[in-house]
Every structure is written in structure tokens, then in C-alpha cells.
């Protein structure tokens, strides 16, 4: 269970998400999962459920970023229509992961900033011999995507959520005046609060 005495209790994210999207998007954020997963409603009287891993704050932000980017058709599909490759994936699978993950992790960076939480990019797999090189290249891609978001603005649902986070966590973040994020130092990356690789089936 999360420690509610800490400022970054994941239940706070659940409450903010619910206040923003439970009614208008029929969607709730739920923790306690062994692995993150998006489950669209199967009946009209059900809610769409966005699961994050255990009580991890970073996992919740990461899954929210994926949800904010997913379009209407993808949100009709389990886990947005992605399939998953476990750690130890091939070089081709890892490159597919890097290509898919840069944009949501850039958005996750902004969401983290909105609530004052330290963002750490995740490669999710360190089996490759050139893991350090891949990490640096991936961080460059995340930085580039953050610049693109800065230029064009956040997606509408992401902007709504980020502004609500700023209120909840008492930060000065504003989605209509995005800060220019700096490139993070190459620090050790978690083996993943996020899920194993998302690779598009389309």
C-alpha cells in the first residue's frame, strides 16, 4: 500500500485522474497490478480501467502518458492494441521499443514536472552490449520529443491532467506556458516501473 505521508502517493494521482476523466471519458486509474494494462469497458455500464504497477507513482504517470496519447480507436483496444516483448528481446524489438516510447516518455516528463516529481527515462532492457549507448541515444530522442511538445503544446487530455496536477501538488506549472525542459544527466535507469516493450501491431 502507498505511504500517504509522502507527497508522491499514487492514490493522489488516482484521485486527480478520476476528477478529470471519470465522467467525461468514463475512465479510471487503478493501481495494484502486477503489470500495467489498459482494459477498455466491455459493456456500457462499465468503466475503462487504466492499471499501473503496484503503487508506483512513476508507473502511474507513465501509463497516463500512454493513455493521453492514444487516439479514440486505440482506446477501444486492450492495452491500446500493443503487444509486448519480455526483457532480453532482440535488437530489432529493442529499437521498436525505443521508437514507440520516446513520445510518451517525453509527455511523462512534463506530467512529472507538473507535480514536482523527478523524471527518469526508462529503456526497460539492459541485455544489449551497448546498453549505455542506447540509453544516451534514447534520452536524446526523449529530449527531442519534449522540444516538439514545447513547440506545439500538450495534447488536450494531457493539458487538462497536467494543470490539475499543478493544483493538487501546488506547483507553478501551466499547460499554456510550457517550460523548456532540460536534458537529464545519464543516470542509472530503473528496470521499469513501466511495462515491457510496447510495439505497435499496426
C-alpha positions in Angstrom: 0.0 0.0 0.0 1.2 3.5 -0.7 2.6 5.7 2.1 0.1 8.6 2.3 2.6 10.5 4.4 4.8 11.1 1.4 3.8 13.7 -1.2 4.1 11.3 -4.1 1.4 8.7 -3.1 0.0 7.2 -6.2 -3.5 7.4 -4.8 -3.3 11.2 -5.3 -2.9 10.6 -9.0 -5.9 8.3 -9.0 -8.0 10.9 -7.4 -6.9 13.7 -9.8 -7.4 11.4 -12.8 -10.8 10.4 -11.6 -11.8 14.1 -11.1 -10.7 14.9 -14.7 -11.8 11.8 -16.6 -14.2 9.5 -14.8 -17.3 11.2 -16.1 -16.2 12.8 -19.4 -14.0 9.8 -20.6 -15.6 7.0 -18.5 -12.1 6.0 -17.4 -10.4 5.4 -14.0 -6.8 4.9 -12.9 -6.2 1.9 -10.7 -3.0 0.6 -9.0 -2.1 -2.8 -7.6 -1.4 -4.6 -10.9 1.5 -6.9 -11.4 1.9 -5.3 -14.8 0.4 -2.2 -16.3 -2.6 -2.7 -18.6 -5.4 -0.8 -20.2 -8.7 -2.6 -20.2 -11.5 -0.9 -22.2 -15.0 -1.4 -21.0 -16.8 -4.4 -22.4 -20.3 -3.1 -21.6 -21.9 0.3 -21.5 -22.3 0.2 -17.7 -18.6 -0.5 -17.2 -15.7 1.9 -16.8 -12.5 1.8 -18.9 -9.6 0.9 -16.5 -6.0 2.0 -16.7 -3.9 -0.1 -14.5 -0.5 0.8 -13.2 2.1 -1.4 -11.5 1.6 -1.9 -7.7 1.7 1.5 -6.0 4.5 3.0 -8.2 4.0 6.7 -8.8 6.2 6.7 -11.9 4.3 3.7 -13.3 1.1 5.6 -13.0 2.4 8.7 -14.7 3.9 6.5 -17.5 0.6 4.8 -18.2 -1.3 8.0 -18.1 1.0 9.4 -20.7 0.3 6.5 -23.0 -3.5 7.0 -22.4 -3.2 10.7 -23.2 -1.5 10.0 -26.5 -3.8 7.1 -27.6 -6.5 8.1 -30.0 -10.2 7.1 -29.8 -9.7 3.9 -31.9 -6.7 2.7 -29.8 -8.6 3.3 -26.6 -11.1 0.7 -27.8 -8.4 -1.9 -27.7 -6.9 -3.8 -24.8 -3.6 -2.1 -24.0 -4.2 0.3 -26.9 -3.5 -2.6 -29.4 0.1 -3.1 -28.5 1.9 -6.4 -27.9 4.8 -7.0 -25.6 8.3 -8.5 -25.7 10.0 -9.5 -22.5 13.4 -8.4 -21.3 16.1 -10.0 -23.4 14.4 -9.0 -26.6 16.1 -8.9 -30.0 17.9 -5.8 -31.3 15.0 -5.2 -33.7 12.5 -5.4 -30.9 14.5 -3.1 -28.7 14.7 -0.5 -31.5 11.0 -0.8 -31.9 10.6 -0.1 -28.2 12.8 3.0 -28.4 10.8 4.3 -31.4 7.4 3.9 -29.6 8.4 5.0 -26.2 10.1 8.4 -26.9 6.9 10.4 -27.3 5.0 9.0 -24.2 8.1 9.4 -22.1 8.5 13.0 -23.2 4.9 13.6 -22.1 5.6 11.7 -18.9 8.4 14.1 -18.3 6.0 17.1 -18.5 3.5 15.3 -16.2 6.3 14.7 -13.7 7.3 18.3 -13.9 3.7 19.4 -13.3 3.6 17.6 -9.9 7.3 18.2 -8.9 8.3 14.5 -9.4 11.8 13.6 -10.6 11.5 12.1 -14.1 13.8 9.2 -15.0 13.6 7.8 -18.6 13.4 4.0 -18.9 15.0 1.8 -21.5 13.3 -1.2 -19.9 16.0 -3.6 -21.1 19.7 -3.8 -20.4 20.6 -7.1 -22.1 22.3 -5.4 -25.0 26.0 -5.0 -25.0 25.7 -1.3 -26.0 23.1 -0.5 -23.4 24.8 2.7 -22.3 24.9 3.9 -25.9 21.3 3.0 -26.4 20.4 4.8 -23.2 22.1 8.0 -24.3 20.5 7.8 -27.8 17.1 7.2 -26.3 17.4 10.1 -23.9 18.3 12.3 -26.9 15.0 11.2 -28.6 13.0 11.9 -25.4 14.6 15.3 -25.3 13.7 16.0 -29.0 10.1 14.9 -28.3 9.9 17.2 -25.3 11.0 20.1 -27.6 8.3 19.2 -30.0 5.7 19.2 -27.2 7.0 22.6 -26.1 6.6 23.9 -29.6 3.1 22.6 -30.3 1.6 22.2 -26.8 0.3 19.2 -24.9 -2.5 17.0 -26.2 -5.8 18.2 -24.7 -6.3 15.5 -22.2 -2.7 15.7 -21.1 -3.0 19.5 -20.6 -6.2 19.0 -18.5 -4.4 16.5 -16.3 -1.2 18.4 -16.0 -3.0 21.6 -14.9 -5.0 19.5 -12.3 -1.7 18.0 -11.1 -0.2 21.5 -10.6 -3.2 22.4 -8.4 -3.0 19.2 -6.4 0.8 19.3 -5.9 1.0 23.1 -5.6 3.4 23.7 -8.4 3.6 26.7 -10.8 3.2 24.5 -13.9 0.8 25.9 -16.6 0.0 23.9 -19.8 -0.5 27.2 -21.8 3.0 28.3 -20.9 5.2 25.2 -21.0 8.6 25.4 -19.5 11.6 24.3 -21.6 12.8 21.1 -20.0 16.5 20.4 -19.8 18.2 17.2 -20.9 18.7 14.9 -17.9 22.0 13.6 -16.9 22.7 10.0 -17.9 21.8 8.4 -14.6 21.1 4.7 -13.9 17.6 3.9 -15.3 15.1 1.9 -13.4 14.4 -1.6 -14.8 11.0 -0.4 -15.3 8.2 1.0 -13.4 6.9 1.0 -16.9 5.9 -2.1 -18.8 7.9 -4.3 -21.1 8.2 -3.0 -24.6 5.2 -1.6 -26.4 5.4 -2.5 -30.1 2.7 -1.4 -32.4 0.7 -4.2 -34.2 -0.2 -1.8 -37.0 
